[in-house]
Amino acid sequence: MNETKRHRGAVWILIVCIVIALGTACTAIVTMFALGVTIDTRSDGSHVLRVDLLSTPAPSPFEKASPSARPLEPAVIGDTLPATQIFRKVAPCVVGIVSNTAYNGEQVPTSSGSGIIVRENGYILTNYHVVADSTSLTVILDNGTEYEAEYIGGDFMTDIAILKIKAKNLTTWDLGSSASIQTGEKCYAIGNPLGMELQNTITDGLVSAVSRDIVLDDAFGEISMTVIQTNCQVNSGNSGGPLINEQGQVIGIVSSKIMGDYNESVEGLGFAIPVDTAVDIINSLVEFGYVKGRPSIGVTAAQVQLDPETADALELPMGILLAEVDPMSDAYVKGIKPSDIITHVQDERVYTIADVTRVKNLYKAGDLIDITVFRKGVGEMVFNVELMEIKPQ
């Protein structure tokens, strides 16, 4: 009797398990069909689950993309700011700069530009060309407060200068990085175009090129620069102001604009000094008043350089004809002389002063580099020269 009861109990347990299994299988099948999941049988008899994407909820218009499109980098939530917020964030650190010149015993305003507060105790960044010819300087904060400014130091080669006003707790820039920007990114410029009457004007545009080589030629001489190109509208007076990314960070210092001649209008071609290039210059100017460690060979090029025809007629190589050699330089000690022609720096062929500067600036004061010169009647000679430091005059 007990044996029969145990047998019946085992049968009921088996029946319950079968029912549960069938129920689970039915639920899974219903779920699979609801989700668009089917089971395909392969030619080898095996099975595979296949998801029919057409049966899933349709993505929003913002999620649709061509299957062949290159995926974008995922955006960081809250990373991009609207223009109104960017202006509120950055405008307080943008100043106006008025350059004055002495005339009949008085300081007369002669030009104006823009600047950026880089330290809360009153250090201000601007362009060298904005302040270089002034006898006194006035800084105007965004709230209209005026200060007399002290010129701390400037660097013609990078078009950067530092001023100082007697103020505290100033709003400073949010420093970005120019290394991370890409062509086509949105950007903004804030400054004082055409004078202080239009103080703190914001314009927008795109990064047109991230690494554009240009040559600037003004009253202070010719310099080669690698800059950010932008189509933000910039004009005289914007010089020294910030170029800003969509996060409200300063990525460049507006320096120049290509101007058309009297019968040609040129718009949308502005340039800014990359902030990554500027940071070390700024720190050196603040601390020392000049760019410490900048290398110099200690030679001066002749004002008139060889052209191919003259060089060929005189049987001379193309290169940099020297006019002077600094007696305090290692180049003088090692034997480089006026009338020598530099043809190579560190085994790289050079033809212009800009070529020499580009190679030389890869090193610092105190480094040893090879200078190859051609001397009439002797031929080529190689001198291992220690670079000296350029100091302000």
DOTOR-527232 format. One record per residue (C-alpha): residue number from 1; x, y, z; residue in three letters. Coordinates in pm, 1 decimal, always signed. Layout:
+-----+----------+----------+----------+-----+
|   n |       px |       py |       pz | res |
+-----+----------+----------+----------+-----+
| NUM |        X |        Y |        Z | ALA |
...
+-----+----------+----------+----------+-----+
END
This chain:
+-----+----------+----------+----------+-----+
|   n |       px |       py |       pz | res |
+-----+----------+----------+----------+-----+
|   1 |     +0.0 |     +0.0 |     +0.0 | MET |
|   2 |   +271.2 |   +245.6 |    +95.1 | ASN |
|   3 |   +459.3 |   +150.9 |   -219.5 | GLU |
|   4 |   +154.9 |   +239.5 |   -434.4 | THR |
|   5 |   +118.4 |   +580.9 |   -265.0 | LYS |
|   6 |   +486.4 |   +660.7 |   -325.1 | ARG |
|   7 |   +445.5 |   +563.4 |   -692.5 | HIS |
|   8 |   +141.3 |   +787.9 |   -733.6 | ARG |
|   9 |   +325.9 |  +1081.0 |   -561.4 | GLY |
|  10 |   +622.2 |  +1046.8 |   -797.2 | ALA |
|  11 |   +387.9 |  +1050.6 |  -1097.6 | VAL |
|  12 |   +217.4 |  +1372.9 |   -978.4 | TRP |
|  13 |   +554.9 |  +1539.9 |   -919.7 | ILE |
|  14 |   +659.9 |  +1440.8 |  -1273.1 | LEU |
|  15 |   +333.9 |  +1579.3 |  -1416.0 | ILE |
|  16 |   +379.3 |  +1912.7 |  -1227.0 | VAL |
|  17 |   +737.2 |  +1945.9 |  -1356.5 | CYS |
|  18 |   +624.5 |  +1879.1 |  -1714.1 | ILE |
|  19 |   +348.9 |  +2144.1 |  -1683.9 | VAL |
|  20 |   +592.4 |  +2400.3 |  -1542.4 | ILE |
|  21 |   +844.5 |  +2326.8 |  -1819.8 | ALA |
|  22 |   +579.5 |  +2356.1 |  -2090.1 | LEU |
|  23 |   +454.5 |  +2681.3 |  -1937.5 | GLY |
|  24 |   +804.1 |  +2826.1 |  -1928.6 | THR |
|  25 |   +865.8 |  +2721.0 |  -2289.0 | ALA |
|  26 |   +537.8 |  +2875.1 |  -2404.0 | CYS |
|  27 |   +618.7 |  +3197.5 |  -2220.2 | THR |
|  28 |   +965.3 |  +3209.2 |  -2379.0 | ALA |
|  29 |   +820.2 |  +3147.0 |  -2726.1 | ILE |
|  30 |   +558.2 |  +3420.1 |  -2680.7 | VAL |
|  31 |   +823.1 |  +3656.7 |  -2550.5 | THR |
|  32 |  +1057.6 |  +3577.5 |  -2838.8 | MET |
|  33 |   +788.6 |  +3650.2 |  -3095.5 | PHE |
|  34 |   +689.9 |  +3969.5 |  -2913.2 | ALA |
|  35 |  +1047.8 |  +4087.9 |  -2927.8 | LEU |
|  36 |  +1097.8 |  +3975.4 |  -3283.5 | GLY |
|  37 |  +1328.4 |  +3689.9 |  -3186.4 | VAL |
|  38 |  +1318.0 |  +3377.3 |  -3401.5 | THR |
|  39 |  +1510.3 |  +3052.0 |  -3416.2 | ILE |
|  40 |  +1686.9 |  +2972.8 |  -3740.5 | ASP |
|  41 |  +1811.7 |  +2626.3 |  -3829.9 | THR |
|  42 |  +2154.5 |  +2616.2 |  -3990.6 | ARG |
|  43 |  +2252.8 |  +2374.4 |  -4266.9 | SER |
|  44 |  +2448.5 |  +2169.3 |  -4014.7 | ASP |
|  45 |  +2139.8 |  +2120.7 |  -3799.1 | GLY |
|  46 |  +2240.7 |  +2366.2 |  -3526.9 | SER |
|  47 |  +2018.9 |  +2655.4 |  -3421.9 | HIS |
|  48 |  +2074.6 |  +3025.6 |  -3375.5 | VAL |
|  49 |  +1868.2 |  +3305.2 |  -3223.8 | LEU |
|  50 |  +1804.2 |  +3592.8 |  -3464.5 | ARG |
|  51 |  +1671.7 |  +3933.5 |  -3357.3 | VAL |
|  52 |  +1452.5 |  +4110.9 |  -3608.8 | ASP |
|  53 |  +1544.6 |  +4476.2 |  -3554.3 | LEU |
|  54 |  +1242.8 |  +4591.5 |  -3752.8 | LEU |
|  55 |  +1017.4 |  +4466.3 |  -3475.5 | SER |
|  56 |  +1192.0 |  +4663.1 |  -3199.5 | THR |
|  57 |  +1067.0 |  +5014.1 |  -3105.4 | PRO |
|  58 |  +1171.3 |  +5266.0 |  -3371.5 | ALA |
|  59 |  +1450.6 |  +5497.8 |  -3259.8 | PRO |
|  60 |  +1383.8 |  +5867.9 |  -3221.9 | SER |
|  61 |  +1491.8 |  +6094.1 |  -3512.4 | PRO |
|  62 |  +1798.6 |  +6190.3 |  -3309.8 | PHE |
|  63 |  +1910.1 |  +5826.7 |  -3287.9 | GLU |
|  64 |  +1879.7 |  +5740.7 |  -3657.7 | LYS |
|  65 |  +2201.6 |  +5715.0 |  -3854.9 | ALA |
|  66 |  +2320.3 |  +5563.2 |  -4177.9 | SER |
|  67 |  +2466.6 |  +5215.4 |  -4112.6 | PRO |
|  68 |  +2774.0 |  +5318.3 |  -4313.4 | SER |
|  69 |  +2824.9 |  +5649.9 |  -4131.7 | ALA |
|  70 |  +3133.9 |  +5684.7 |  -3917.2 | ARG |
|  71 |  +3023.6 |  +5693.9 |  -3549.7 | PRO |
|  72 |  +3092.7 |  +6018.2 |  -3366.0 | LEU |
|  73 |  +3275.3 |  +6040.3 |  -3035.4 | GLU |
|  74 |  +3020.2 |  +6019.9 |  -2752.0 | PRO |
|  75 |  +2933.6 |  +6363.0 |  -2619.5 | ALA |
|  76 |  +2987.2 |  +6440.6 |  -2253.0 | VAL |
|  77 |  +2661.0 |  +6553.7 |  -2092.3 | ILE |
|  78 |  +2681.5 |  +6919.3 |  -1996.4 | GLY |
|  79 |  +3002.8 |  +6962.7 |  -2193.6 | ASP |
|  80 |  +2868.6 |  +7221.9 |  -2438.5 | THR |
|  81 |  +2738.9 |  +7560.2 |  -2322.7 | LEU |
|  82 |  +2499.3 |  +7793.1 |  -2503.9 | PRO |
|  83 |  +2645.5 |  +8118.8 |  -2635.4 | ALA |
|  84 |  +2467.2 |  +8324.4 |  -2369.2 | THR |
|  85 |  +2629.8 |  +8124.5 |  -2089.3 | GLN |
|  86 |  +2969.6 |  +8134.9 |  -2260.3 | ILE |
|  87 |  +2947.7 |  +8513.5 |  -2276.8 | PHE |
|  88 |  +2850.9 |  +8543.9 |  -1909.0 | ARG |
|  89 |  +3136.8 |  +8313.6 |  -1814.5 | LYS |
|  90 |  +3413.2 |  +8468.6 |  -2025.0 | VAL |
|  91 |  +3326.2 |  +8838.9 |  -2064.1 | ALA |
|  92 |  +3434.7 |  +8936.3 |  -1708.5 | PRO |
|  93 |  +3793.3 |  +8826.7 |  -1783.6 | CYS |
|  94 |  +3812.9 |  +9023.1 |  -2111.7 | VAL |
|  95 |  +3945.8 |  +9378.3 |  -2085.5 | VAL |
|  96 |  +3999.2 |  +9676.5 |  -2309.8 | GLY |
|  97 |  +4351.3 |  +9813.7 |  -2349.7 | ILE |
|  98 |  +4421.5 | +10170.4 |  -2458.5 | VAL |
|  99 |  +4774.6 | +10255.3 |  -2570.5 | SER |
| 100 |  +4878.3 | +10615.5 |  -2506.2 | ASN |
| 101 |  +5159.3 | +10821.8 |  -2654.8 | THR |
| 102 |  +5313.3 | +11135.6 |  -2504.9 | ALA |
| 103 |  +5223.8 | +11449.4 |  -2701.4 | TYR |
| 104 |  +5291.3 | +11805.2 |  -2579.5 | ASN |
| 105 |  +5334.6 | +11679.3 |  -2227.0 | GLY |
| 106 |  +5010.1 | +11479.4 |  -2224.6 | GLU |
| 107 |  +4923.5 | +11113.6 |  -2275.9 | GLN |
| 108 |  +4711.3 | +11087.8 |  -2588.4 | VAL |
| 109 |  +4522.6 | +10765.3 |  -2679.3 | PRO |
| 110 |  +4660.6 | +10633.6 |  -3006.9 | THR |
| 111 |  +4522.0 | +10280.0 |  -3038.0 | SER |
| 112 |  +4320.5 | +10018.8 |  -2852.1 | SER |
| 113 |  +4298.8 |  +9644.0 |  -2826.8 | GLY |
| 114 |  +4179.0 |  +9363.6 |  -2603.8 | SER |
| 115 |  +4329.1 |  +9152.3 |  -2326.9 | GLY |
| 116 |  +4258.3 |  +8855.9 |  -2100.0 | ILE |
| 117 |  +4295.6 |  +8845.9 |  -1721.5 | ILE |
| 118 |  +4516.4 |  +8542.0 |  -1654.7 | VAL |
| 119 |  +4581.3 |  +8585.4 |  -1280.9 | ARG |
| 120 |  +4340.6 |  +8718.0 |  -1020.6 | GLU |
| 121 |  +4599.4 |  +8962.1 |   -882.8 | ASN |
| 122 |  +4600.3 |  +9168.0 |  -1202.1 | GLY |
| 123 |  +4821.3 |  +9003.2 |  -1465.1 | TYR |
| 124 |  +4677.7 |  +9059.3 |  -1811.9 | ILE |
| 125 |  +4765.9 |  +8892.6 |  -2140.8 | LEU |
| 126 |  +4753.8 |  +9078.0 |  -2472.3 | THR |
| 127 |  +4937.5 |  +9103.6 |  -2804.0 | ASN |
| 128 |  +5283.2 |  +9256.0 |  -2824.6 | TYR |
| 129 |  +5181.5 |  +9469.5 |  -3121.1 | HIS |
| 130 |  +4896.3 |  +9623.8 |  -2917.4 | VAL |
| 131 |  +5126.1 |  +9776.3 |  -2655.0 | VAL |
| 132 |  +5478.5 |  +9789.8 |  -2800.1 | ALA |
| 133 |  +5484.7 | +10158.0 |  -2904.2 | ASP |
| 134 |  +5299.7 | +10301.6 |  -2605.1 | SER |
| 135 |  +5435.2 | +10538.7 |  -2341.1 | THR |
| 136 |  +5150.6 | +10454.6 |  -2099.1 | SER |
| 137 |  +4868.1 | +10201.2 |  -2090.0 | LEU |
| 138 |  +4511.7 | +10203.4 |  -1961.1 | THR |
| 139 |  +4314.6 |  +9885.3 |  -1886.0 | VAL |
| 140 |  +3935.4 |  +9896.8 |  -1877.5 | ILE |
| 141 |  +3748.2 |  +9612.3 |  -1707.1 | LEU |
| 142 |  +3415.3 |  +9486.5 |  -1838.1 | ASP |
| 143 |  +3236.3 |  +9687.9 |  -1567.9 | ASN |
| 144 |  +3399.0 | +10011.5 |  -1688.6 | GLY |
| 145 |  +3658.9 | +10044.7 |  -1410.8 | THR |
| 146 |  +3984.9 | +10191.9 |  -1542.8 | GLU |
| 147 |  +4338.0 | +10117.8 |  -1422.5 | TYR |
| 148 |  +4680.2 | +10243.3 |  -1518.1 | GLU |
| 149 |  +4877.2 |  +9939.0 |  -1629.9 | ALA |
| 150 |  +5243.6 |  +9846.8 |  -1590.8 | GLU |
| 151 |  +5419.2 |  +9680.7 |  -1883.4 | TYR |
| 152 |  +5581.7 |  +9363.5 |  -1746.0 | ILE |
| 153 |  +5732.9 |  +9217.0 |  -2060.5 | GLY |
| 154 |  +5667.0 |  +9121.8 |  -2418.6 | GLY |
| 155 |  +5781.0 |  +8882.8 |  -2687.1 | ASP |
| 156 |  +5786.9 |  +9001.6 |  -3046.0 | PHE |
| 157 |  +5842.2 |  +8651.0 |  -3186.8 | MET |
| 158 |  +5512.4 |  +8515.5 |  -3050.0 | THR |
| 159 |  +5325.5 |  +8849.1 |  -3037.7 | ASP |
| 160 |  +5254.2 |  +8810.0 |  -2665.0 | ILE |
| 161 |  +5282.8 |  +9069.7 |  -2388.5 | ALA |
| 162 |  +5195.4 |  +9083.5 |  -2018.4 | ILE |
| 163 |  +5061.4 |  +9385.2 |  -1827.1 | LEU |
| 164 |  +4987.7 |  +9431.0 |  -1455.5 | LYS |
| 165 |  +4722.7 |  +9637.9 |  -1281.1 | ILE |
| 166 |  +4683.9 |  +9698.5 |   -907.0 | LYS |
| 167 |  +4370.7 |  +9494.8 |   -845.5 | ALA |
| 168 |  +4272.8 |  +9177.0 |   -662.1 | LYS |
| 169 |  +4015.4 |  +8900.3 |   -683.2 | ASN |
| 170 |  +3964.0 |  +8946.3 |  -1054.6 | LEU |
| 171 |  +3781.3 |  +8693.7 |  -1270.5 | THR |
| 172 |  +4037.4 |  +8495.1 |  -1468.8 | THR |
| 173 |  +4021.0 |  +8282.2 |  -1780.3 | TRP |
| 174 |  +3919.3 |  +7918.3 |  -1787.2 | ASP |
| 175 |  +4221.6 |  +7778.5 |  -1967.1 | LEU |
| 176 |  +4150.9 |  +7519.3 |  -2235.1 | GLY |
| 177 |  +4383.0 |  +7330.2 |  -2467.9 | SER |
| 178 |  +4444.4 |  +7404.6 |  -2832.4 | SER |
| 179 |  +4587.3 |  +7055.0 |  -2884.9 | ALA |
| 180 |  +4243.0 |  +6892.5 |  -2865.1 | SER |
| 181 |  +4053.9 |  +7116.6 |  -3108.3 | ILE |
| 182 |  +3946.5 |  +6995.9 |  -3451.2 | GLN |
| 183 |  +3873.5 |  +7171.2 |  -3776.9 | THR |
| 184 |  +3502.4 |  +7244.8 |  -3799.3 | GLY |
| 185 |  +3442.9 |  +7293.7 |  -3426.5 | GLU |
| 186 |  +3229.7 |  +7585.3 |  -3312.3 | LYS |
| 187 |  +3418.5 |  +7873.6 |  -3152.8 | CYS |
| 188 |  +3365.7 |  +8228.3 |  -3028.8 | TYR |
| 189 |  +3565.2 |  +8550.7 |  -3003.0 | ALA |
| 190 |  +3511.2 |  +8828.0 |  -2748.6 | ILE |
| 191 |  +3682.6 |  +9164.1 |  -2774.6 | GLY |
| 192 |  +3658.5 |  +9530.6 |  -2857.8 | ASN |
| 193 |  +3638.0 |  +9566.0 |  -3237.1 | PRO |
| 194 |  +3708.1 |  +9914.2 |  -3372.3 | LEU |
| 195 |  +3747.4 | +10067.8 |  -3026.8 | GLY |
| 196 |  +3602.7 | +10080.1 |  -2678.1 | MET |
| 197 |  +3262.1 | +10196.4 |  -2802.3 | GLU |
| 198 |  +3196.0 |  +9832.3 |  -2897.6 | LEU |
| 199 |  +3353.2 |  +9681.5 |  -2586.4 | GLN |
| 200 |  +3284.2 |  +9311.6 |  -2517.5 | ASN |
| 201 |  +3142.3 |  +9216.5 |  -2855.8 | THR |
| 202 |  +3095.4 |  +8842.0 |  -2907.6 | ILE |
| 203 |  +3108.8 |  +8676.9 |  -3250.0 | THR |
| 204 |  +3085.0 |  +8312.7 |  -3345.9 | ASP |
| 205 |  +3220.4 |  +8089.0 |  -3616.9 | GLY |
| 206 |  +3421.5 |  +7775.2 |  -3678.5 | LEU |
| 207 |  +3777.2 |  +7658.5 |  -3638.6 | VAL |
| 208 |  +3876.1 |  +7683.1 |  -4006.3 | SER |
| 209 |  +4219.5 |  +7521.7 |  -3960.5 | ALA |
| 210 |  +4403.4 |  +7405.7 |  -3650.2 | VAL |
| 211 |  +4762.4 |  +7452.5 |  -3762.3 | SER |
| 212 |  +4811.6 |  +7723.1 |  -4023.1 | ARG |
| 213 |  +5162.7 |  +7856.7 |  -4095.8 | ASP |
| 214 |  +5162.5 |  +8229.2 |  -4167.4 | ILE |
| 215 |  +5416.3 |  +8510.3 |  -4185.6 | VAL |
| 216 |  +5331.4 |  +8843.3 |  -4023.0 | LEU |
| 217 |  +5511.7 |  +9154.6 |  -4139.2 | ASP |
| 218 |  +5448.8 |  +9478.0 |  -3951.1 | ASP |
| 219 |  +5636.8 |  +9774.7 |  -3808.1 | ALA |
| 220 |  +5825.7 |  +9546.5 |  -3568.1 | PHE |
| 221 |  +5955.7 |  +9308.1 |  -3830.7 | GLY |
| 222 |  +5869.5 |  +8973.3 |  -3985.1 | GLU |
| 223 |  +5774.5 |  +8669.1 |  -3780.1 | ILE |
| 224 |  +5663.2 |  +8318.1 |  -3872.5 | SER |
| 225 |  +5379.4 |  +8172.4 |  -3665.7 | MET |
| 226 |  +5171.2 |  +7857.1 |  -3654.0 | THR |
| 227 |  +4818.7 |  +7967.6 |  -3566.8 | VAL |
| 228 |  +4454.3 |  +7866.3 |  -3543.8 | ILE |
| 229 |  +4251.5 |  +7994.9 |  -3836.2 | GLN |
| 230 |  +3889.9 |  +8097.2 |  -3769.5 | THR |
| 231 |  +3604.7 |  +8259.7 |  -3954.5 | ASN |
| 232 |  +3484.9 |  +8439.6 |  -3639.6 | CYS |
| 233 |  +3445.4 |  +8805.5 |  -3730.6 | GLN |
| 234 |  +3746.4 |  +8987.2 |  -3583.5 | VAL |
| 235 |  +3859.1 |  +9341.7 |  -3651.2 | ASN |
| 236 |  +4109.8 |  +9596.4 |  -3529.1 | SER |
| 237 |  +4061.1 |  +9606.8 |  -3153.6 | GLY |
| 238 |  +3999.6 |  +9232.8 |  -3119.2 | ASN |
| 239 |  +4376.3 |  +9175.2 |  -3098.2 | SER |
| 240 |  +4467.2 |  +9022.3 |  -2763.1 | GLY |
| 241 |  +4118.2 |  +8891.8 |  -2691.0 | GLY |
| 242 |  +4022.6 |  +8525.1 |  -2647.5 | PRO |
| 243 |  +3919.2 |  +8260.1 |  -2896.2 | LEU |
| 244 |  +3685.3 |  +8033.0 |  -2701.5 | ILE |
| 245 |  +3556.3 |  +7677.8 |  -2742.0 | ASN |
| 246 |  +3201.5 |  +7555.1 |  -2673.2 | GLU |
| 247 |  +3291.6 |  +7479.7 |  -2312.6 | GLN |
| 248 |  +3374.5 |  +7845.1 |  -2245.9 | GLY |
| 249 |  +3749.3 |  +7776.6 |  -2233.0 | GLN |
| 250 |  +4014.6 |  +7995.1 |  -2393.7 | VAL |
| 251 |  +4188.8 |  +7803.1 |  -2672.7 | ILE |
| 252 |  +4366.0 |  +8091.4 |  -2846.7 | GLY |
| 253 |  +4462.1 |  +8459.0 |  -2839.7 | ILE |
| 254 |  +4328.3 |  +8655.4 |  -3135.2 | VAL |
| 255 |  +4628.3 |  +8808.7 |  -3308.8 | SER |
| 256 |  +4558.6 |  +8909.9 |  -3664.9 | SER |
| 257 |  +4327.3 |  +8930.4 |  -3961.2 | LYS |
| 258 |  +4408.4 |  +8915.8 |  -4330.0 | ILE |
| 259 |  +4314.0 |  +9251.7 |  -4477.0 | MET |
| 260 |  +4226.9 |  +9312.6 |  -4839.0 | GLY |
| 261 |  +4374.1 |  +9595.2 |  -5045.3 | ASP |
| 262 |  +4176.3 |  +9902.6 |  -5149.9 | TYR |
| 263 |  +3974.3 |  +9717.4 |  -5414.3 | ASN |
| 264 |  +3935.3 |  +9381.9 |  -5242.8 | GLU |
| 265 |  +3724.3 |  +9283.6 |  -4945.0 | SER |
| 266 |  +3845.3 |  +8991.7 |  -4732.6 | VAL |
| 267 |  +3623.1 |  +8850.3 |  -4458.4 | GLU |
| 268 |  +3624.5 |  +8542.5 |  -4240.0 | GLY |
| 269 |  +4002.0 |  +8503.4 |  -4220.0 | LEU |
| 270 |  +4113.1 |  +8556.0 |  -3861.9 | GLY |
| 271 |  +4403.4 |  +8401.0 |  -3674.3 | PHE |
| 272 |  +4471.7 |  +8318.9 |  -3310.6 | ALA |
| 273 |  +4783.8 |  +8210.3 |  -3122.8 | ILE |
| 274 |  +4725.5 |  +7856.4 |  -2986.3 | PRO |
| 275 |  +4698.2 |  +7875.0 |  -2609.3 | VAL |
| 276 |  +4924.1 |  +7571.8 |  -2564.8 | ASP |
| 277 |  +5199.4 |  +7767.7 |  -2740.3 | THR |
| 278 |  +5133.6 |  +8072.5 |  -2526.0 | ALA |
| 279 |  +5129.0 |  +7924.5 |  -2174.4 | VAL |
| 280 |  +5504.5 |  +7882.9 |  -2126.5 | ASP |
| 281 |  +5565.7 |  +8227.4 |  -2278.7 | ILE |
| 282 |  +5311.8 |  +8383.7 |  -2042.2 | ILE |
| 283 |  +5459.8 |  +8217.1 |  -1734.6 | ASN |
| 284 |  +5810.9 |  +8325.5 |  -1830.0 | SER |
| 285 |  +5703.7 |  +8685.4 |  -1894.5 | LEU |
| 286 |  +5522.3 |  +8701.0 |  -1559.6 | VAL |
| 287 |  +5820.1 |  +8561.9 |  -1367.8 | GLU |
| 288 |  +6117.3 |  +8709.5 |  -1553.2 | PHE |
| 289 |  +5984.9 |  +8982.6 |  -1782.8 | GLY |
| 290 |  +6125.4 |  +8801.5 |  -2086.0 | TYR |
| 291 |  +6119.1 |  +8452.4 |  -2239.4 | VAL |
| 292 |  +6380.5 |  +8270.5 |  -2038.1 | LYS |
| 293 |  +6577.9 |  +7998.9 |  -2211.4 | GLY |
| 294 |  +6501.8 |  +8102.4 |  -2567.2 | ARG |
| 295 |  +6801.9 |  +7989.5 |  -2774.9 | PRO |
| 296 |  +7022.8 |  +8202.7 |  -2996.3 | SER |
| 297 |  +7320.8 |  +8107.2 |  -3211.6 | ILE |
| 298 |  +7461.2 |  +8454.8 |  -3158.8 | GLY |
| 299 |  +7477.6 |  +8562.1 |  -3522.8 | VAL |
| 300 |  +7308.7 |  +8839.4 |  -3722.9 | THR |
| 301 |  +7211.3 |  +8789.3 |  -4085.3 | ALA |
| 302 |  +7301.1 |  +9045.7 |  -4348.6 | ALA |
| 303 |  +7011.4 |  +9271.1 |  -4450.0 | GLN |
| 304 |  +7057.0 |  +9171.4 |  -4813.4 | VAL |
| 305 |  +7060.2 |  +8796.9 |  -4869.3 | GLN |
| 306 |  +7188.1 |  +8598.0 |  -5164.2 | LEU |
| 307 |  +6954.2 |  +8535.3 |  -5453.9 | ASP |
| 308 |  +7003.9 |  +8228.8 |  -5677.9 | PRO |
| 309 |  +7149.7 |  +8430.1 |  -5964.5 | GLU |
| 310 |  +7407.1 |  +8609.8 |  -5746.9 | THR |
| 311 |  +7501.5 |  +8289.8 |  -5564.4 | ALA |
| 312 |  +7550.2 |  +8109.7 |  -5895.0 | ASP |
| 313 |  +7758.4 |  +8393.2 |  -6042.8 | ALA |
| 314 |  +7984.9 |  +8402.4 |  -5734.7 | LEU |
| 315 |  +7995.7 |  +8022.3 |  -5710.0 | GLU |
| 316 |  +7845.3 |  +8032.4 |  -5362.0 | LEU |
| 317 |  +7582.1 |  +7803.7 |  -5209.4 | PRO |
| 318 |  +7242.4 |  +7935.8 |  -5113.7 | MET |
| 319 |  +7211.0 |  +8000.7 |  -4740.5 | GLY |
| 320 |  +7212.6 |  +8273.7 |  -4476.7 | ILE |
| 321 |  +7486.2 |  +8530.4 |  -4526.6 | LEU |
| 322 |  +7613.0 |  +8655.4 |  -4189.6 | LEU |
| 323 |  +7680.6 |  +9020.5 |  -4109.5 | ALA |
| 324 |  +7782.8 |  +8994.5 |  -3741.7 | GLU |
| 325 |  +7880.9 |  +8736.6 |  -3480.2 | VAL |
| 326 |  +7825.5 |  +8822.6 |  -3113.2 | ASP |
| 327 |  +8165.9 |  +8828.1 |  -2933.9 | PRO |
| 328 |  +7992.7 |  +8684.4 |  -2625.4 | MET |
| 329 |  +7862.1 |  +8381.8 |  -2816.0 | SER |
| 330 |  +8008.7 |  +8033.2 |  -2841.8 | ASP |
| 331 |  +7975.7 |  +8069.3 |  -3220.3 | ALA |
| 332 |  +8237.8 |  +8349.7 |  -3202.9 | TYR |
| 333 |  +8462.5 |  +8144.3 |  -2976.4 | VAL |
| 334 |  +8439.6 |  +7840.3 |  -3204.2 | LYS |
| 335 |  +8536.3 |  +8045.4 |  -3510.2 | GLY |
| 336 |  +8223.0 |  +8140.2 |  -3707.7 | ILE |
| 337 |  +8285.3 |  +8474.4 |  -3882.2 | LYS |
| 338 |  +8098.4 |  +8750.2 |  -4065.8 | PRO |
| 339 |  +8060.0 |  +8670.4 |  -4439.4 | SER |
| 340 |  +8022.1 |  +8299.7 |  -4360.4 | ASP |
| 341 |  +7711.9 |  +8139.2 |  -4513.4 | ILE |
| 342 |  +7505.9 |  +7902.2 |  -4296.7 | ILE |
| 343 |  +7392.7 |  +7610.2 |  -4511.1 | THR |
| 344 |  +7286.9 |  +7347.8 |  -4253.6 | HIS |
| 345 |  +7163.8 |  +7340.6 |  -3893.1 | VAL |
| 346 |  +7175.3 |  +6994.6 |  -3735.1 | GLN |
| 347 |  +7223.9 |  +6842.0 |  -4081.9 | ASP |
| 348 |  +6902.9 |  +7003.8 |  -4208.8 | GLU |
| 349 |  +6940.1 |  +7219.7 |  -4520.0 | ARG |
| 350 |  +6844.8 |  +7582.4 |  -4455.4 | VAL |
| 351 |  +6788.5 |  +7861.9 |  -4705.4 | TYR |
| 352 |  +6624.0 |  +8140.6 |  -4504.7 | THR |
| 353 |  +6636.3 |  +8293.5 |  -4158.4 | ILE |
| 354 |  +6297.0 |  +8135.0 |  -4091.8 | ALA |
| 355 |  +6447.7 |  +7791.2 |  -4166.3 | ASP |
| 356 |  +6725.5 |  +7849.5 |  -3911.9 | VAL |
| 357 |  +6481.3 |  +7977.0 |  -3650.5 | THR |
| 358 |  +6249.7 |  +7679.4 |  -3692.4 | ARG |
| 359 |  +6529.9 |  +7425.2 |  -3634.8 | VAL |
| 360 |  +6703.4 |  +7625.9 |  -3362.1 | LYS |
| 361 |  +6382.9 |  +7664.0 |  -3161.7 | ASN |
| 362 |  +6361.5 |  +7286.7 |  -3123.9 | LEU |
| 363 |  +6641.1 |  +7328.4 |  -2867.2 | TYR |
| 364 |  +6703.0 |  +7540.9 |  -2561.4 | LYS |
| 365 |  +6979.9 |  +7765.6 |  -2439.2 | ALA |
| 366 |  +7280.0 |  +7556.1 |  -2333.5 | GLY |
| 367 |  +7220.1 |  +7281.3 |  -2590.8 | ASP |
| 368 |  +7493.0 |  +7196.6 |  -2843.7 | LEU |
| 369 |  +7400.2 |  +7191.7 |  -3212.3 | ILE |
| 370 |  +7596.3 |  +7155.0 |  -3535.7 | ASP |
| 371 |  +7617.4 |  +7461.4 |  -3761.6 | ILE |
| 372 |  +7754.0 |  +7406.2 |  -4113.2 | THR |
| 373 |  +7891.7 |  +7716.4 |  -4286.5 | VAL |
| 374 |  +8052.5 |  +7782.3 |  -4623.3 | PHE |
| 375 |  +8354.4 |  +8013.2 |  -4624.5 | ARG |
| 376 |  +8492.4 |  +8153.8 |  -4949.0 | LYS |
| 377 |  +8830.2 |  +7999.5 |  -5027.0 | GLY |
| 378 |  +8790.3 |  +7731.4 |  -4759.0 | VAL |
| 379 |  +8468.6 |  +7546.3 |  -4832.4 | GLY |
| 380 |  +8225.6 |  +7388.6 |  -4586.3 | GLU |
| 381 |  +8306.1 |  +7364.8 |  -4215.1 | MET |
| 382 |  +8102.3 |  +7223.3 |  -3927.3 | VAL |
| 383 |  +8101.9 |  +7393.2 |  -3584.6 | PHE |
| 384 |  +7952.3 |  +7236.7 |  -3271.5 | ASN |
| 385 |  +7806.8 |  +7544.9 |  -3102.6 | VAL |
| 386 |  +7644.9 |  +7595.8 |  -2761.6 | GLU |
| 387 |  +7325.7 |  +7799.3 |  -2790.5 | LEU |
| 388 |  +7314.2 |  +8117.0 |  -2585.0 | MET |
| 389 |  +7008.4 |  +8270.0 |  -2420.7 | GLU |
| 390 |  +6827.2 |  +8563.3 |  -2579.4 | ILE |
| 391 |  +6781.2 |  +8836.2 |  -2320.6 | LYS |
| 392 |  +6590.1 |  +9163.5 |  -2348.2 | PRO |
| 393 |  +6782.3 |  +9462.4 |  -2474.0 | GLN |
+-----+----------+----------+----------+-----+
END
